[in-house]
Structures are given as structure tokens and as C-alpha cells.
Amino acid sequence: MYLTPTLEILFWICIFLVFYTFIGYGIILYFLVKLKEAFAPAPIRYEPGEWPEITLFIAAYNEEAIVDAKMENCFQLNYPPQKLKILWITDGSNDKTNEKLGRYPEVSVHYIPQRKGKTAALNRGIQFVETPFVIYTDANTMLNKEAIHEIIKEFSDPRVGCVAGEKRIAVDNKDQAAAGGEGFYWTYESKLKEWDSRLYSAVGAAGELFAIRTSLFEPLPEDTLLDDFILSMRIAQKGYKIAYCKSAYALEKGSADIKNEEKRKVRIAAGGLQSIKRLGNLLIPNPFHLGLLRFQYISHRVLRWSITPIALFLLPFLNIILVWLNPQLIYILLLAFQILFYLLAVCGALVQRKKIKIKILFIPYYFLFMNANVLKAFFSFHKYKGKGTWEKAQRIQE
């Protein structure tokens, strides 16, 4: 039939997009890093002669349950206490967050009763930062003792304007598909970030732990959904690098259940769509200005947040039509593989509902779940338009 060649071309384009986005880019990145470091070894980071003053910036909303644990974690950080300033911005909190923070005289707390969202808190809080570096972390994440030391060492390179720490998901016996799948995803994602950084620059930072040179902060529109990503990428757009520091990490619990994880993923995907628009000039080809960053940004982020999820869910339908119109062995085998993958994902969905722990099944389930939420974001983006606040996803409790 005359439609067959067109469908075949579309099918193979979708195959390419899915493979390149989730596997191929990682392979290319690995070999590019090896090639680069064969001729130019990675620079050695060194400790400064004198450790600079830094501000640990925590934007919080109704975090009374975690305040004491977070403060204990802050006091355990291996950094000169006289050089470590701890700043909490607690916009809109109406629980006992501020009361609990009042027990810590070492902490600077700035509160307003209006809840305007995290981005507004970052914009307002920067006026209270008087140190050359500011390290952002979430209230519900715990840092390793050497985190600040390791981050500051990265700034020994004057080309580094932002340092992204590593996000780790605590997976234990209570975790189900949400946490198990998220943990696997972040393990792979962390490796990609490391290779991105070694090649040229990491592509964005996660709000659980990242640092910037204070002078590079730019106020963001208050309805920004991915404040951490936009803030770090705007620094990269100025020609600075985002270093990835895997020896500085933030540990947090996975989502309490798949419903909470869905809520979080849809918001992140909506934020991704928003980011593509707001960083639009990075989509314009220009090999002479930030050409490598553009390649990394499009490969690592833009495709995941835009056309690749569409291609992923088009594939089985295109495959079925091609087997019906042109039953070649390659199309039959690819359809069999897709059916098997979807069956494993269905099994993963079933076992997580039964609270049975079979992590290998969580991976295909979480992969499809994650991409399905990108499609949902296309239709729910209007819910976030003009808003800087949202309902927090619940995390696993002890």
C-alpha cells in the first residue's frame, strides 16, 4: 500500500528518538568524554587557602516535622562554623516551623505570612545573602558531612558559576514502585550528569542541593516551576559552567506512593515545557556560541520534555499497522519486544498495588509512567500557568 513507506519512515524516526534520548545519548556522551580526557585530563580541584563564607539557603513551607532533623544535619556538616551562615525563608508557613526554628539562635529566619511559592522565596531571600557563595538545599533532604567542602572546591575553577550536587533516593523495604523506580532513574540520571559535566557542563541543577556564585543570581518570574533548573541554566547561558559534584549529595525519601509521584512528575514535566519556552534561545543553532551546551541541553532535556514521549507511545500503534500491512520479520520481532515490555510494566503496576517488592518490574513500569506524565503535562499545563505555588507531594515517612 502507498502508505507503507511513509509509515515506515515515521516508525524508524520514532525508534531513533526513543533510543537516542534514553540510551544513545548516554553512549555518545561516554565516548566523547573518554576522547576528550585522552587528550586533556580532567582538571584537579583544590582546596582554597582560606575557606570562604557561605550561606546555606533553605526555602520552606510547613516543614515542622523535619526542622529538627534538618538542623541536626546542618550542624554535622564539616565546615568551619564561623564561615557557615544558615538562612531559612519560610513564606506562608502556618504550622510550627517558625516556632521550632526559634530554638536555634544560630539561624537567620525570614518569614512573611503570604505564601507566594518557592521562586518568590528565592527572589526575596537573596537580599539576606551577604556571602560570595550560596548553597541551596531542601528542608527534607539530608547532606553528607563533606558536601560543602566538596562543592567549594569545584569553585576553584573560575569558569564554574554553579555546582550541582548529587541527588540520591533512600530506598528501603517500605518502598514501592514510586521509590524503587525513582531510585533507579536517579542512578542513571546522575551518571549522565557526571558525563555532561566532564564533557563541558552539566545541564541544570536539582534543587535538593546546588550552589552558585551569589553575584550571578538573577530574579526569576514568580510562576517559574523549575526554579533550580532555570536559575542554573541562565548562569550557563552567560558562559559559565555547571560543575557536577558527585561527592556532595543530598539524600531524600522517595514519594510515598505512585499518586504522589504522579503529582510531582506532571509538575516537573510542565516545568520542563515552561523551561523550553523560557530558554528558547538555546534552541537556535549556533556552533560558535555555547554550541556544546546546546547539544547537551537538547539531547538531555528538550527531547525528554517534548517529542520523545510522543514518539514512545506512537511506536506500538505504528508497529501494529506495519505488521498488518508489511509483516516483515524485523517488525514482528520489534512488536514482540514492545508487547513484552508493556506486559512487564503491567506486572509492575499490579505488584506495586499488592505492595509486593519486585524491583526489576518497577523499572519498565516507572519508565512508562514517567513518560505518560509528560503527555499529561501537555494537557494540564494551564493549571500551573501564572502560579508559583502547588501542593507538595508526600514522601515516605519513617
FENQUI-V368765 format. One line per field, one symbol per residue. ss: DSSP state (H for helix, E for strand, C for the rest). burial: 1 if it has 16 or more other C-alpha atoms within 10 Angstrom, else 0. Layout:
BEGIN
ss=???
burial=???
END
This chain:
BEGIN
ss=CCCHHHHHHHHHHHHHHHHHHHHHHHHHHHHHHHHHHHHCCCCCCCCCCCCCCEEEEEECCCCCCCHHHHHHHHHCCCCCHHHEEEEEECCCCCCCHHHHHCCCCCEEEECCCCCCCHHHHHHHHHHHCCCCEEEEECCCCEECCCHHHHHHHHCCCCCEEEEEEEEEEECCCCCCHHHHHHHHHHHHHHHHHHHHHHHCCCCCCCCCEEEEEHHHCCCCCCCCCCHHHHHHHHHHHCCCEEEEEEEEEEEEECECCHHHHHHHHHHHHHHHHHHHHHCHHHHCCCCCCCHHHHHHHHHHHHHHHCHHHHHHHHHHHHHHHHHHHCCCHHHHHHHHHHHHHHHHHHHHHHHHHCCCCCHHHHHHHHHHHHHHHHHHHHHHHHHHCCCCCCCCCCECCC
burial=00000001011001101101110001001101100000000000000000001111111111110011011001001010000111111111100011001000000011100011111111001100101011111111111110111111111000011111111111100011111111111000111111111111111111111111110110000111111111111111100111111101111111111101111111111111111100000100000001001101111111111101111110110111111000000011011000001101111110110000101011111101111111111001100100011000011100
END
